[in-house]
Amino acid sequence: MRIAVVGTGYVGLVTGTCFADSGNTVTCLDIDVAKVARLKNAEIPIYEPGLEELVGRNAAAGRLLFTTDTAAAIRGAEVVFLAVGTPPAADGAADLSALWQVIDSIAPYLESDAVVVTKSTVPVGTCASIEQRLLQQTGKGCRVASNPEFLKEGAAIEDFQKPDRVVVGVRSAEVADTLRNLYAPFLRTENPFLVMSPESSEMTKYVANALLSTKISFINEVANLCERIDADIDDVRRGIGHDSRIGFAFLFPGAGYGGSCFPKDVQALAAMARDKGVVPRVLMAVHETNQAQKQVLGAKITAHFSGALAGRKIAIWGLAFKPRTDDIRDAPALDLIEHLLAGGAQVTVYDPEAMANVRAIYADRIGYADGPMAALDDAECLAIVTEWGDFRRPDFDAMARRMQSPTIFDGRNLYAPVDMRARGFIYHSIGKTPVTPLEDFSQPTAGHRRS
Ligand SMILES: NC(=O)c1ccc[n+]([C@@H]2O[C@H](COP(=O)([O-])OP(=O)(O)OC[C@H]3O[C@@H](n4cnc5c(N)ncnc54)[C@H](O)[C@@H]3O)[C@@H](O)[C@H]2O)c1
């Protein structure tokens, strides 16, 4: 099949590459000239495990092409996927300006029987609006479908090639069959291909992200309470997770969710609700709880230094909004950096993949270490914001030697408080009583009592 993918970001590049890998001829179109030039040279503009190899292999086979030429990409394409960004506008609603720009630019070149498919996350009713706009532009009806993407950055290829389910929103069985054929190689394990209306399909994407965000905000709120009543969130999590009605997924407390999807999709769904006269009480609480959670690490650090951050040397491990990506959009680490800089702290950061993106924002306002240990030199405390595998089993003795004070604020609960106390650390995590080193037994804390 001949396919065009418009927008070669995290979603478009993975989508185009995986469809090429299953034997289709795919042309990826983007307006970013520099990005397309890099892709033509087999340089991958984002970090996504496995993507470089897959792009290289399919480009070399001539099945994966990159262009800024709209006509070249769209003419002859049987299916055109739209994967441009849909960021939040000032009122939280999705900003569809890039999408409309694409529709207007591709309309003159669309084949009469082409299927236009929205992979971008778009408000309910967008497929219908695209149908109308294309009718106005081309004077003839055009087939438009919704096919939301559920991939996770960091595991995007695996998610695309082995999806839990594929959801398509269509108005005809013929379009459903076209998309079913396209996805057949990825559904050989009998995971479902779900056919519904474009409206239900568009809604499905928002509801999935909103529910996952709700679980995170819920467990974060409960974790904050646990800290104040000497309960341990991990014990509570285990206590509830074994209930088959509840389970364990997305019930890990932390420093708040980030990324380009959850924050914007919760707000966009809330904006849709308000627009239709439904008060989005749960959604607004989820968003507000998350905004507050992103401040929790900063508040703990400030309290530790009795409100005086000026001149404090503070290290941060983890900048990407989650491991295995370089994406820092809405990342909690940025909130922490802002908070620390506002207080006059000296911040040194380390992340395995996201350093360049953070440097583009902060330049020389913060320090950049070339490894996790180097970030700790002379640090008065360390904040951990992203749970990269590299941070899970560090050499604690070496850490303590490098730091001015062996103090950790762990926003991802990577270590056992009882171990950290035995190793001589002051250790703050989320949803647990902080611990101070074993030698401090003269001044017992609630954490000491527990063991
Ligand atoms: N990132 C994710 O994990 C993820 C997962 C599921 C769904 N989504 C959704 O997919 C969509 C894309 O997200 P993303 O993270 O890939 O975005 P992105 O910002 O990484 O990529 C968007 C790309 O579109 C290009 N673009 C913008 N305007 C264009 C135009 N007029 N013509 C051609 N190209 C244009 C940009 O240059 C950029 O390369 C969003 O709606 C998002 O909500 C994202």
The ligand as an ORCA input file, in Angstrom:
! r2SCAN-3c Opt
* xyz 0 1
  N       3.972     11.654     21.762
  C       3.185     10.676     22.143
  O       3.572      9.831     22.964
  C       1.798     10.533     21.588
  C       1.080      9.340     21.804
  C      -0.199      9.235     21.269
  C      -0.759     10.300     20.563
  N      -0.054     11.459     20.390
  C      -0.649     12.528     19.616
  O      -0.050     12.532     18.327
  C       0.050     13.880     17.824
  C       1.506     14.164     17.481
  O       2.277     14.093     18.667
  P       3.884     14.072     18.633
  O       4.333     13.903     20.032
  O       4.332     13.127     17.586
  O       4.155     15.586     18.132
  P       5.544     16.230     17.682
  O       5.461     17.637     18.099
  O       6.668     15.382     18.133
  O       5.505     16.128     16.083
  C       4.668     16.884     15.273
  C       5.351     17.059     13.924
  O       4.418     17.678     13.027
  C       5.161     18.567     12.209
  N       4.251     19.552     11.610
  C       3.640     20.610     12.188
  N       2.908     21.268     11.297
  C       3.033     20.625     10.111
  C       2.520     20.818      8.819
  N       1.700     21.840      8.546
  N       2.862     19.947      7.839
  C       3.694     18.923      8.111
  N       4.218     18.686      9.324
  C       3.886     19.525     10.315
  C       6.180     19.175     13.148
  O       7.258     19.765     12.451
  C       6.596     17.933     13.958
  O       7.684     17.271     13.341
  C      -0.519     14.771     18.917
  O      -1.875     15.011     18.647
  C      -0.401     13.914     20.171
  O      -1.364     14.244     21.143
  C       1.230     11.594     20.881
*
